[in-house]
Amino acid sequence: MKRTAALLLAAASSLVAAGDSMEVPLAAAGDAQRGRDVFLQREQGHCVICHALSGMAPAGNVGPALDGVGGRLSAGQLRQRVVDITQVKPDAAMPAFRRSDGLNRVAAAYAGKSLLSAQQVEDVVAFLGSLK
């Protein structure tokens, strides 16, 4: 058990991606309900400000609609997009929710800080993965 936690911690600190996917989880298994909360809440991810999802309001149109995204992308692909979308799409408007260095136009209060914790990323991945 301690070895698994150590491996997760190592993966979380290195944020290693292979192509368009980050296969190694950053924390313990995600919880889809907590991920839904992160997706909706302004103080957390507030993903609905840019992404539409059936049955959820508000619904943005800056990013793609996410209906069925769990059937199109693997957990690793979802994780990479939440952690740092610029590794997949360099000109994306979406924030790099888990990256804290090399960013532009960051408010002083957030400089050097990740927007989401490793566990929040895994929770969002679990939620998005449930959307099939």
N, CA, C and O of each residue as an XYZ file, in Angstrom:
528
protein
N       0.817     -1.194      0.000
C       0.000      0.000      0.000
C       0.868      1.267      0.000
O       0.598      2.200     -0.757
N       1.912      1.304      0.849
C       2.790      2.464      0.886
C       3.509      2.646     -0.442
O       3.726      3.773     -0.887
N       3.879      1.536     -1.075
C       4.566      1.604     -2.365
C       3.665      2.238     -3.416
O       4.121      3.061     -4.210
N       2.381      1.857     -3.428
C       1.432      2.442     -4.378
C       1.311      3.939     -4.152
O       1.316      4.712     -5.110
N       1.202      4.359     -2.897
C       1.106      5.787     -2.589
C       2.366      6.515     -3.053
O       2.282      7.626     -3.576
N       3.527      5.899     -2.866
C       4.778      6.523     -3.296
C       4.825      6.661     -4.809
O       5.288      7.680     -5.321
N       4.354      5.655     -5.530
C       4.328      5.721     -6.992
C       3.387      6.815     -7.462
O       3.706      7.546     -8.400
N       2.226      6.936     -6.819
C       1.276      7.983     -7.191
C       1.885      9.358     -6.940
O       1.734     10.269     -7.754
N       2.566      9.501     -5.821
C       3.194     10.765     -5.493
C       4.268     11.123     -6.517
O       4.370     12.277     -6.934
N       5.058     10.148     -6.917
C       6.090     10.379     -7.925
C       5.462     10.795     -9.245
O       5.948     11.714     -9.904
N       4.389     10.125     -9.634
C       3.712     10.460    -10.888
C       3.118     11.855    -10.824
O       3.175     12.604    -11.800
N       2.550     12.208     -9.682
C       1.943     13.524     -9.538
C       2.980     14.633     -9.643
O       2.695     15.710    -10.168
N       4.164     14.372     -9.151
C       5.177     15.422     -9.189
C       5.822     15.545    -10.558
O       6.280     16.631    -10.916
N       5.874     14.477    -11.330
C       6.555     14.547    -12.622
C       5.617     14.910    -13.766
O       6.074     15.464    -14.766
N       4.328     14.618    -13.657
C       3.348     14.932    -14.692
C       3.830     14.500    -16.073
O       3.907     15.309    -16.998
N       4.146     13.245    -16.198
C       4.667     12.695    -17.437
C       3.526     12.265    -18.353
O       2.633     11.520    -17.949
N       3.570     12.738    -19.574
C       2.566     12.377    -20.561
C       3.224     11.591    -21.684
O       4.397     11.786    -22.005
N       2.439     10.700    -22.269
C       2.890      9.953    -23.444
C       1.939     10.310    -24.567
O       0.807      9.826    -24.603
N       2.384     11.148    -25.478
C       1.512     11.585    -26.561
C       0.409     12.471    -26.018
O       0.676     13.490    -25.381
N      -0.826     12.084    -26.270
C      -1.944     12.902    -25.803
C      -2.578     12.315    -24.546
O      -3.731     12.615    -24.235
N      -1.828     11.475    -23.818
C      -2.388     10.759    -22.680
C      -1.447     10.782    -21.482
O      -0.227     10.741    -21.641
N      -2.013     10.848    -20.295
C      -1.277     10.741    -19.042
C      -1.889      9.561    -18.297
O      -2.898      9.706    -17.607
N      -1.271      8.399    -18.443
C      -1.850      7.158    -17.949
C      -1.776      6.968    -16.441
O      -2.658      6.339    -15.857
N      -0.745      7.498    -15.804
C      -0.565      7.270    -14.371
C      -1.416      8.263    -13.584
O      -1.258      9.474    -13.738
N      -2.320      7.758    -12.739
C      -3.149      8.657    -11.919
C      -2.292      9.526    -11.013
O      -1.196      9.132    -10.614
N      -2.794     10.699    -10.694
C      -2.070     11.642     -9.848
C      -2.376     11.442     -8.369
O      -1.647     11.938     -7.511
N      -3.448     10.720     -8.070
C      -3.890     10.522     -6.683
C      -4.729      9.257     -6.633
O      -4.768      8.483     -7.589
N      -5.392      9.059     -5.517
C      -6.273      7.897     -5.357
C      -7.382      7.938     -6.407
O      -7.627      8.971     -7.031
N      -8.039      6.812     -6.586
C      -9.129      6.719     -7.564
C     -10.111      7.871     -7.372
O     -10.467      8.222     -6.247
N     -10.532      8.440     -8.473
C     -11.445      9.573     -8.427
C     -12.863      9.168     -8.091
O     -13.264      8.019     -8.276
N     -13.605     10.125     -7.600
C     -15.015      9.964     -7.263
C     -15.823     10.850     -8.209
O     -15.648     12.068     -8.228
N     -16.706     10.232     -8.994
C     -17.451     10.966    -10.022
C     -18.327     12.065     -9.431
O     -18.455     13.128    -10.039
N     -18.933     11.845     -8.271
C     -19.790     12.880     -7.669
C     -18.956     14.096     -7.243
O     -19.349     15.240     -7.477
N     -17.817     13.839     -6.625
C     -16.942     14.964     -6.266
C     -16.455     15.674     -7.536
O     -16.333     16.898     -7.564
N     -16.177     14.886     -8.587
C     -15.745     15.471     -9.853
C     -16.817     16.344    -10.470
O     -16.517     17.388    -11.049
N     -18.059     15.924    -10.349
C     -19.188     16.728    -10.837
C     -19.223     18.056    -10.093
O     -19.446     19.106    -10.695
N     -19.001     18.006     -8.779
C     -18.990     19.228     -7.981
C     -17.876     20.170     -8.438
O     -18.098     21.374     -8.566
N     -16.681     19.629     -8.684
C     -15.565     20.445     -9.175
C     -15.936     21.048    -10.525
O     -15.669     22.222    -10.779
N     -16.544     20.253    -11.379
C     -16.962     20.673    -12.715
C     -17.908     21.877    -12.645
O     -17.829     22.790    -13.468
N     -18.795     21.865    -11.660
C     -19.830     22.895    -11.564
C     -19.440     24.118    -10.748
O     -19.840     25.232    -11.087
N     -18.683     23.942     -9.700
C     -18.482     25.015     -8.726
C     -17.484     26.074     -9.183
O     -16.395     25.770     -9.670
N     -17.888     27.302     -9.012
C     -17.070     28.443     -9.417
C     -15.738     28.465     -8.686
O     -14.719     28.818     -9.279
N     -15.723     28.097     -7.421
C     -14.511     28.136     -6.617
C     -13.560     26.990     -6.942
O     -12.455     26.935     -6.404
N     -13.972     26.085     -7.805
C     -13.121     24.944     -8.153
C     -12.835     24.997     -9.652
O     -12.209     25.951    -10.114
N     -13.267     24.015    -10.415
C     -12.968     23.998    -11.844
C     -13.817     24.946    -12.658
O     -13.332     25.587    -13.590
N     -15.104     25.034    -12.297
C     -16.080     25.870    -13.002
C     -16.061     25.623    -14.509
O     -16.115     26.549    -15.319
N     -15.984     24.346    -14.847
C     -15.871     23.927    -16.249
C     -17.082     24.327    -17.089
O     -16.957     24.548    -18.294
N     -18.265     24.423    -16.451
C     -19.478     24.747    -17.197
C     -19.474     26.162    -17.745
O     -20.320     26.503    -18.573
N     -18.559     26.977    -17.310
C     -18.489     28.324    -17.853
C     -18.050     28.281    -19.329
O     -18.373     29.182    -20.103
N     -17.314     27.230    -19.707
C     -16.819     27.105    -21.083
C     -17.373     25.895    -21.832
O     -17.416     25.897    -23.063
N     -17.797     24.861    -21.101
C     -18.249     23.628    -21.731
C     -19.736     23.378    -21.497
O     -20.240     23.577    -20.391
N     -20.426     22.946    -22.533
C     -21.828     22.559    -22.409
C     -21.916     21.073    -22.075
O     -21.099     20.267    -22.520
N     -22.918     20.738    -21.288
C     -23.197     19.356    -20.928
C     -24.690     19.261    -20.712
O     -25.242     20.007    -19.903
N     -25.350     18.371    -21.407
C     -26.802     18.251    -21.318
C     -27.278     18.207    -19.881
O     -26.737     17.476    -19.051
N     -28.296     18.998    -19.601
C     -28.893     19.004    -18.278
C     -28.183     19.868    -17.261
O     -28.593     19.909    -16.100
N     -27.124     20.563    -17.664
C     -26.402     21.423    -16.724
C     -26.413     22.854    -17.230
O     -26.214     23.123    -18.414
N     -26.647     23.744    -16.315
C     -26.603     25.168    -16.634
C     -25.745     25.844    -15.580
O     -25.753     25.389    -14.437
N     -25.029     26.869    -15.880
C     -24.909     27.455    -17.201
C     -24.131     26.546    -18.142
O     -23.510     25.574    -17.713
N     -24.172     26.866    -19.393
C     -23.452     26.068    -20.384
C     -22.692     27.013    -21.304
O     -23.288     27.859    -21.970
N     -21.397     26.864    -21.333
C     -20.574     27.704    -22.175
C     -20.401     27.122    -23.562
O     -20.767     25.977    -23.824
N     -19.838     27.929    -24.446
C     -19.585     27.469    -25.805
C     -18.166     27.790    -26.273
O     -17.883     27.768    -27.471
N     -17.275     28.089    -25.327
C     -15.876     28.353    -25.677
C     -15.172     27.041    -26.002
O     -14.451     26.938    -26.994
N     -15.396     26.030    -25.143
C     -14.815     24.703    -25.355
C     -15.847     23.773    -25.959
O     -17.012     24.147    -26.099
N     -15.439     22.574    -26.316
C     -16.391     21.626    -26.907
C     -17.418     21.138    -25.902
O     -17.163     21.106    -24.698
N     -18.592     20.757    -26.415
C     -19.609     20.118    -25.569
C     -19.028     18.790    -25.091
O     -18.293     18.132    -25.827
N     -19.353     18.400    -23.875
C     -18.730     17.213    -23.288
C     -19.662     16.002    -23.191
O     -19.300     15.000    -22.574
N     -20.834     16.077    -23.778
C     -21.709     14.910    -23.808
C     -20.987     13.746    -24.479
O     -20.482     13.890    -25.593
N     -20.934     12.604    -23.815
C     -20.326     11.414    -24.382
C     -18.810     11.387    -24.372
O     -18.217     10.482    -24.959
N     -18.160     12.350    -23.725
C     -16.692     12.425    -23.766
C     -16.037     11.180    -23.168
O     -14.954     10.785    -23.598
N     -16.683     10.562    -22.186
C     -16.126      9.355    -21.569
C     -16.112      8.161    -22.501
O     -15.377      7.202    -22.269
N     -16.911      8.208    -23.549
C     -16.917      7.157    -24.553
C     -15.925      7.408    -25.678
O     -15.595      6.498    -26.439
N     -15.454      8.640    -25.780
C     -14.520      9.006    -26.851
C     -13.065      9.043    -26.401
O     -12.160      8.761    -27.187
N     -12.841      9.392    -25.130
C     -11.480      9.545    -24.627
C     -11.238      8.614    -23.446
O     -12.142      8.361    -22.649
N     -10.024      8.111    -23.339
C      -9.642      7.251    -22.211
C      -9.426      8.109    -20.965
O      -9.364      9.336    -21.052
N      -9.314      7.472    -19.827
C      -9.022      8.192    -18.581
C      -7.701      8.952    -18.720
O      -7.592     10.089    -18.260
N      -6.703      8.338    -19.347
C      -5.418      8.999    -19.531
C      -5.522     10.230    -20.416
O      -4.874     11.244    -20.154
N      -6.331     10.148    -21.458
C      -6.530     11.297    -22.334
C      -7.287     12.417    -21.611
O      -6.957     13.594    -21.759
N      -8.293     12.042    -20.838
C      -9.032     13.036    -20.056
C      -8.101     13.714    -19.043
O      -8.108     14.935    -18.892
N      -7.310     12.900    -18.363
C      -6.375     13.427    -17.355
C      -5.418     14.435    -17.994
O      -5.200     15.513    -17.442
N      -4.848     14.095    -19.148
C      -3.907     15.010    -19.808
C      -4.578     16.329    -20.141
O      -3.971     17.389    -19.985
N      -5.799     16.282    -20.590
C      -6.505     17.501    -20.968
C      -6.810     18.379    -19.758
O      -6.754     19.605    -19.856
N      -7.129     17.772    -18.629
C      -7.398     18.550    -17.420
C      -6.089     19.086    -16.834
O      -6.017     20.252    -16.446
N      -5.072     18.257    -16.769
C      -3.782     18.666    -16.189
C      -3.175     19.812    -16.991
O      -2.816     20.841    -16.418
N      -3.056     19.652    -18.304
C      -2.418     20.672    -19.135
C      -2.807     20.460    -20.592
O      -2.112     19.768    -21.335
N      -3.909     21.055    -20.988
C      -4.433     20.915    -22.350
C      -3.428     21.391    -23.397
O      -3.475     20.942    -24.542
N      -2.515     22.300    -23.019
C      -1.583     22.828    -24.010
C      -0.613     21.773    -24.523
O       0.035     21.985    -25.548
N      -0.500     20.647    -23.838
C       0.338     19.557    -24.326
C      -0.332     18.857    -25.512
O       0.340     18.194    -26.303
N      -1.652     19.004    -25.634
C      -2.418     18.400    -26.725
C      -2.775     19.457    -27.763
O      -2.701     19.220    -28.968
N      -3.164     20.632    -27.264
C      -3.601     21.723    -28.135
C      -2.965     23.019    -27.631
O      -3.522     23.685    -26.758
N      -1.807     23.375    -28.175
C      -1.043     24.513    -27.650
C      -1.792     25.843    -27.585
O      -1.486     26.677    -26.733
N      -2.750     26.050    -28.455
C      -3.461     27.334    -28.475
C      -4.795     27.296    -27.733
O      -5.621     28.190    -27.913
N      -5.016     26.291    -26.914
C      -6.282     26.153    -26.191
C      -6.497     27.306    -25.214
O      -5.548     27.813    -24.617
N      -7.737     27.706    -25.062
C      -8.098     28.747    -24.100
C      -8.262     28.172    -22.691
O      -8.245     28.917    -21.712
N      -8.418     26.867    -22.588
C      -8.627     26.205    -21.300
C      -7.395     26.342    -20.409
O      -6.266     26.229    -20.886
N      -7.612     26.586    -19.112
C      -6.470     26.658    -18.198
C      -5.778     25.302    -18.043
O      -6.398     24.250    -18.200
N      -4.507     25.350    -17.737
C      -3.752     24.145    -17.365
C      -3.991     23.975    -15.860
O      -3.291     24.580    -15.049
N      -4.964     23.164    -15.492
C      -5.435     23.101    -14.116
C      -4.421     22.542    -13.117
O      -4.557     22.781    -11.917
N      -3.429     21.818    -13.572
C      -2.477     21.225    -12.636
C      -1.049     21.717    -12.869
O      -0.148     21.355    -12.113
N      -0.834     22.503    -13.861
C       0.495     23.053    -14.119
C       0.619     24.397    -13.420
O      -0.342     25.165    -13.367
N       1.791     24.681    -12.888
C       1.951     25.944    -12.168
C       3.148     26.769    -12.650
O       3.364     27.877    -12.158
N       3.917     26.256    -13.588
C       5.082     27.006    -14.055
C       4.973     27.296    -15.544
O       4.280     26.589    -16.276
N       5.649     28.323    -15.977
C       5.670     28.664    -17.399
C       4.350     29.193    -17.933
O       4.104     29.131    -19.137
N       3.502     29.708    -17.063
C       2.198     30.217    -17.490
C       2.262     31.731    -17.681
O       3.083     32.403    -17.056
N       1.412     32.259    -18.532
C       1.322     33.695    -18.773
C       0.000     34.218    -18.222
O      -0.965     33.469    -18.071
N      -0.029     35.488    -17.931
C      -1.251     36.179    -17.491
C      -1.878     35.503    -16.270
O      -3.076     35.218    -16.265
N      -1.081     35.249    -15.248
C      -1.565     34.629    -14.020
C      -1.692     35.703    -12.950
O      -0.748     36.455    -12.712
N      -2.849     35.781    -12.302
C      -3.037     36.739    -11.214
C      -2.032     36.442    -10.104
O      -1.721     35.281     -9.839
N      -1.532     37.472     -9.468
C      -0.500     37.325     -8.439
C      -0.907     36.322     -7.357
O      -0.064     35.567     -6.872
N      -2.162     36.303     -6.980
C      -2.632     35.391     -5.929
C      -2.505     33.927     -6.329
O      -2.481     33.051     -5.464
N      -2.422     33.650     -7.632
C      -2.370     32.270     -8.117
C      -1.004     31.876     -8.677
O      -0.813     30.729     -9.080
N      -0.067     32.796     -8.710
C       1.258     32.514     -9.269
C       1.926     31.365     -8.510
O       1.986     31.370     -7.281
N       2.423     30.387     -9.260
C       3.119     29.253     -8.666
C       2.211     28.220     -8.027
O       2.694     27.293     -7.376
N       0.906     28.361     -8.201
C      -0.048     27.428     -7.592
C      -0.856     26.727     -8.680
O      -1.165     27.312     -9.718
N      -1.190     25.473     -8.424
C      -2.084     24.741     -9.322
C      -3.520     25.129     -9.009
O      -3.856     25.400     -7.856
N      -4.356     25.157    -10.020
C      -5.759     25.499     -9.812
C      -6.532     24.368     -9.144
O      -7.450     24.615     -8.362
N      -6.159     23.120     -9.455
C      -6.818     21.964     -8.861
C      -5.791     21.075     -8.189
O      -4.647     20.987     -8.634
N      -6.201     20.420     -7.120
C      -5.327     19.443     -6.461
C      -5.270     18.175     -7.312
O      -6.084     17.988     -8.216
N      -4.315     17.318     -7.020
C      -4.209     16.041     -7.727
C      -5.501     15.236     -7.552
O      -5.974     14.615     -8.504
N      -6.067     15.241     -6.355
C      -7.307     14.490     -6.117
C      -8.475     15.082     -6.891
O      -9.308     14.343     -7.417
N      -8.544     16.399     -6.967
C      -9.602     17.027     -7.751
C      -9.491     16.654     -9.223
O     -10.505     16.432     -9.885
N      -8.266     16.583     -9.743
C      -8.073     16.159    -11.135
C      -8.633     14.751    -11.315
O      -9.367     14.497    -12.270
N      -8.298     13.843    -10.416
C      -8.789     12.464    -10.538
C     -10.308     12.396    -10.408
O     -10.950     11.579    -11.068
N     -10.881     13.239     -9.570
C     -12.336     13.279     -9.431
C     -12.988     13.767    -10.724
O     -13.994     13.206    -11.159
N     -12.425     14.802    -11.336
C     -12.958     15.300    -12.609
C     -12.815     14.239    -13.695
O     -13.723     14.059    -14.506
N     -11.692     13.540    -13.720
C     -11.483     12.462    -14.693
C     -12.542     11.379    -14.500
O     -13.083     10.866    -15.480
N     -12.845     11.024    -13.253
C     -13.881     10.020    -12.978
C     -15.247     10.513    -13.466
O     -16.010      9.745    -14.052
N     -15.552     11.775    -13.229
C     -16.833     12.336    -13.683
C     -16.908     12.331    -15.201
O     -17.878     11.835    -15.774
N     -15.898     12.877    -15.851
C     -15.914     12.926    -17.316
C     -15.943     11.522    -17.914
O     -16.610     11.285    -18.921
N     -15.225     10.601    -17.297
C     -15.223      9.222    -17.776
C     -16.579      8.543    -17.664
O     -16.862      7.586    -18.384
N     -17.414      9.038    -16.765
C     -18.766      8.470    -16.604
C     -19.735      8.965    -17.664
O     -20.839      8.435    -17.790
N     -19.341      9.964    -18.419
C     -20.219     10.548    -19.445
C     -20.072      9.779    -20.756
O     -19.279     10.146    -21.624
N     -20.840      8.722    -20.879
C     -20.714      7.867    -22.071
C     -21.912      7.952    -22.964
O     -21.957      7.293    -24.003
